[in-house]
Amino acid sequence: MDGQSRARGVGGGADGPAMVEPVSAPVNAGEDCGSETEQGSEAERRGGEWRRQEERKPSTSNFSGVHCNMQQMGLYEKFPSETPILVEFKKYLVEHLEVPNCQQEVDNVSRMLRYMQPTGDRVNMDFLTETKDYIVSLKRAKLLPATILNYIKNMISFVQFLLTRDVDDQDFHRGCQAYIMLLNTLRKPVSKAHSKVTCKTSYDCLRGGSEDNQ
């Protein structure tokens, strides 16, 4: 037999054909899925991306810490939902300010009122001259500035609602206006703190995005 028709045989002889042993093609390591170094670099890159994504997620431990703080400080206590003035306020939000989903606003006001009036089932107007500072307590509970701003905004809406009820009581009107001015004064430093948090968050996002592109 010549070289073209000859196959390497195992066994076999004159009585039968030889068993043909398959010949494996040589493996070129360069044609594999990549060298170990390249695979390791890819794994490190993906691991870095995962860590950055995890760092950007909101911390559940922070939320649970704030929740515990508010619970311990009595900041979650509210008036009953059927309290007449709160029912009126909710109606005012829906019909006059066109805020259909306003239960959170009502709850925030209810908590502030209950903190300033710990006892009783009906809201009195003594909170307009109350010295207890619910806003300071929210800061101590480690609430974010954005959340504290919502409380202040909701309380301003409530006092503006009160102004629509007793239109002939000038002393009451002056008290409401003075309280709104106080709330606006309290809002300024909280707004500054909120702006700082917003700027820092934006910077961190931009920096994280640039790292992802490297």
Contacts in CASP RR format, 6 or more apart in sequence:
PFRMAT RR
TARGET T0000
AUTHOR 0000-0000-0000
METHOD contacts of the structure
MODEL  1
MDGQSRARGVGGGADGPAMVEPVSAPVNAGEDCGSETEQGSEAERRGGEW
RRQEERKPSTSNFSGVHCNMQQMGLYEKFPSETPILVEFKKYLVEHLEVP
NCQQEVDNVSRMLRYMQPTGDRVNMDFLTETKDYIVSLKRAKLLPATILN
YIKNMISFVQFLLTRDVDDQDFHRGCQAYIMLLNTLRKPVSKAHSKVTCK
TSYDCLRGGSEDNQ
7 18 0 8 1.000
7 20 0 8 1.000
8 20 0 8 1.000
8 21 0 8 1.000
8 23 0 8 1.000
9 18 0 8 1.000
9 19 0 8 1.000
9 20 0 8 1.000
9 21 0 8 1.000
10 18 0 8 1.000
10 19 0 8 1.000
10 20 0 8 1.000
10 21 0 8 1.000
11 18 0 8 1.000
11 19 0 8 1.000
12 18 0 8 1.000
12 19 0 8 1.000
29 35 0 8 1.000
33 39 0 8 1.000
49 212 0 8 1.000
52 208 0 8 1.000
52 211 0 8 1.000
52 212 0 8 1.000
56 204 0 8 1.000
56 205 0 8 1.000
56 208 0 8 1.000
62 142 0 8 1.000
65 142 0 8 1.000
66 141 0 8 1.000
66 142 0 8 1.000
66 143 0 8 1.000
69 75 0 8 1.000
69 140 0 8 1.000
69 141 0 8 1.000
69 142 0 8 1.000
70 76 0 8 1.000
70 141 0 8 1.000
70 143 0 8 1.000
73 137 0 8 1.000
73 140 0 8 1.000
73 141 0 8 1.000
74 115 0 8 1.000
75 111 0 8 1.000
75 115 0 8 1.000
75 134 0 8 1.000
75 137 0 8 1.000
75 138 0 8 1.000
75 141 0 8 1.000
76 111 0 8 1.000
77 111 0 8 1.000
77 114 0 8 1.000
77 115 0 8 1.000
77 118 0 8 1.000
78 107 0 8 1.000
78 110 0 8 1.000
78 111 0 8 1.000
78 114 0 8 1.000
79 86 0 8 1.000
79 110 0 8 1.000
79 113 0 8 1.000
79 114 0 8 1.000
79 121 0 8 1.000
79 123 0 8 1.000
80 121 0 8 1.000
81 87 0 8 1.000
81 110 0 8 1.000
83 110 0 8 1.000
83 121 0 8 1.000
83 122 0 8 1.000
83 123 0 8 1.000
84 122 0 8 1.000
85 122 0 8 1.000
85 123 0 8 1.000
86 106 0 8 1.000
86 109 0 8 1.000
86 110 0 8 1.000
86 123 0 8 1.000
88 161 0 8 1.000
88 165 0 8 1.000
89 106 0 8 1.000
89 109 0 8 1.000
89 158 0 8 1.000
89 161 0 8 1.000
90 102 0 8 1.000
90 103 0 8 1.000
90 106 0 8 1.000
92 161 0 8 1.000
92 164 0 8 1.000
93 99 0 8 1.000
93 102 0 8 1.000
93 105 0 8 1.000
93 106 0 8 1.000
93 157 0 8 1.000
93 161 0 8 1.000
94 100 0 8 1.000
94 102 0 8 1.000
96 164 0 8 1.000
97 157 0 8 1.000
99 105 0 8 1.000
104 150 0 8 1.000
105 154 0 8 1.000
105 157 0 8 1.000
108 150 0 8 1.000
108 151 0 8 1.000
108 154 0 8 1.000
108 155 0 8 1.000
109 154 0 8 1.000
109 155 0 8 1.000
109 157 0 8 1.000
109 158 0 8 1.000
111 134 0 8 1.000
111 151 0 8 1.000
112 127 0 8 1.000
112 134 0 8 1.000
112 151 0 8 1.000
112 155 0 8 1.000
113 123 0 8 1.000
113 127 0 8 1.000
115 132 0 8 1.000
115 134 0 8 1.000
115 137 0 8 1.000
116 126 0 8 1.000
116 127 0 8 1.000
116 130 0 8 1.000
116 132 0 8 1.000
116 134 0 8 1.000
117 123 0 8 1.000
117 124 0 8 1.000
117 126 0 8 1.000
117 127 0 8 1.000
117 130 0 8 1.000
125 162 0 8 1.000
125 172 0 8 1.000
128 159 0 8 1.000
128 175 0 8 1.000
128 176 0 8 1.000
128 178 0 8 1.000
128 179 0 8 1.000
129 175 0 8 1.000
134 151 0 8 1.000
135 148 0 8 1.000
135 151 0 8 1.000
135 152 0 8 1.000
135 186 0 8 1.000
135 190 0 8 1.000
138 147 0 8 1.000
138 148 0 8 1.000
138 151 0 8 1.000
139 148 0 8 1.000
144 194 0 8 1.000
144 197 0 8 1.000
145 190 0 8 1.000
145 191 0 8 1.000
145 193 0 8 1.000
145 194 0 8 1.000
145 197 0 8 1.000
146 194 0 8 1.000
146 197 0 8 1.000
148 190 0 8 1.000
149 187 0 8 1.000
149 190 0 8 1.000
149 191 0 8 1.000
149 194 0 8 1.000
152 183 0 8 1.000
152 186 0 8 1.000
152 187 0 8 1.000
152 190 0 8 1.000
153 187 0 8 1.000
155 183 0 8 1.000
156 180 0 8 1.000
156 183 0 8 1.000
156 184 0 8 1.000
159 176 0 8 1.000
159 179 0 8 1.000
159 180 0 8 1.000
159 183 0 8 1.000
160 176 0 8 1.000
160 180 0 8 1.000
162 172 0 8 1.000
162 176 0 8 1.000
163 173 0 8 1.000
163 176 0 8 1.000
163 177 0 8 1.000
166 172 0 8 1.000
166 173 0 8 1.000
167 173 0 8 1.000
END
